[in-house]
């Protein structure tokens, strides 16, 4: 069954001196302020499209990796995934780095790396962002 998720942004003013808010409509979990300075300079308590992409990517990757590991008979005890999305004004999003640290009993570091690579290429958000260079740092904790 297909699902659709919705967010709405209300913006006022020009790019450099305007501002807006993005509401997460489907979940209703909140409305977050956005502005050009929060995107291209310091966040100052506001979010950006890149931070929202990072949230989507880190959660999608974690879900996909959890599935890959469970299907291999080695479900994770824990996964901590961070996504760093780099935005360069005038160029756009120039790269994404996914860093995952995991506790997975019964798996070797090589098996974990292979599973993480599968998740990197297979997660739907990675696929949607395929035009952007995505790199992976995977660490299996003991």
N, C-alpha and C positions, 0 to 999 in steps of 0.2 A: 504494500500500500504506500503510495507516494505521500509525502508530507510537504507542506509549504510553511516556512517561517517568515515573519514579517517584522521589519523595523521601519520607523518613520523618522526622518530628519526635518526639522523646521529651522530655516536659516533666515537671518535678517542682515541686510547690509552687504557691502562689497567683500571680496575675499580677505583683504588684509586687515580691515577694521571691523568686519562683521563677526557674528557668532551665531551659534545655534545649539540645538539639543537633539539628541537621537534617543528615541524611545524604543525599547525592546517590546514590541506589541504582542507577539505571540505568547511570551512567558509572563509579561507584565512585571518583570523583576525590577525595572527601573528606567529612569530617564537620565541621560548623561550629557553634560555640556561639552561642546566642541568649538574650536576656533583655529584659525590659521597658526597663531603663535603656539598653541598646544600641539600642533602637528609638526611644525618646522623648527621650533625652539624648545622651550621647557614646558612640560605638561601643566604645571601650576594648578593641579586639581581637576584638570579636564582631560578627556580622552581624545583619541584620534582614530581615523579609519584603520591605521596600521596597528594600533593596539587592539582594536576589535578583531582584525584579521589574526593577530597573534593569539588571541583568546580562542578563536574558532579553530586555528590550526593545532594548537597544543592539545585541546580537548579531543579533536577528531583523531589525531595521531595516537593519543593514549588509548582511546576506545579501540582503534584498529589493531594496535600492538597487543592489547589485552586479548583480543579475539585470536590473533595469530598464535600467541603463546598458549592459550587454552586449547586451541585445536591441535597443537603439537603435544599436548599432555603435560605442559608445564605452565599452569596459570601463574600470573605474577602475584606476589604478596603485596607489592607496592610499585607504582610508577610515578615518577615526578618528571613532568615534561614542561620545558620552557621553550617558547618560540620567540626569537628576536627578529623583528621585521624592520629592515632598514629603509628609510625614506630619504631620498635626496631631492630637495626642491629643484625643479627644472628637469629632472630625469624620471622621477617616480620611485616605485619600490624597486630597489636594486638587489635585494637578496634577503633570504630567510635562513636562519640557523635554528635547527631543532636540536635541543640538548635533552637527553633523557637519562635519568638515573633510576635503576630498578633493582628490586630484590626478587629474584626468580629462582626458587629452589630447583635443583636437578638439571641445570642447563650450563653449558660452557660459555665462555666469553664469545667464542666464535659463533655458536648457535644464537646467542642473544644478538650479536651484531647482524647476522643474517635476517633474523626476525625483525629487527628495527629497520633494516633496509627495505624489507617487504612492506612494512607499515608506511615508511616514507613515500614509497611509490604508489601504494594502494589506497591510502586514505583519501576520501572524496575531496577534502579541502586541498591536499597536495595536488590532486589531479586538476582541480579548478585553477590552481596557481602554477600550472606547469610551465608557463612562459617565464617564470621567475626562477633564478638559480636558488636551489634549496640544498643546504648542506646539513649533515647529521653528525652529532657527537653522542655516542651511546656508551654508557658506563654501567657495567654489571657490578652491584655491590655484594659483598660477601655477608 
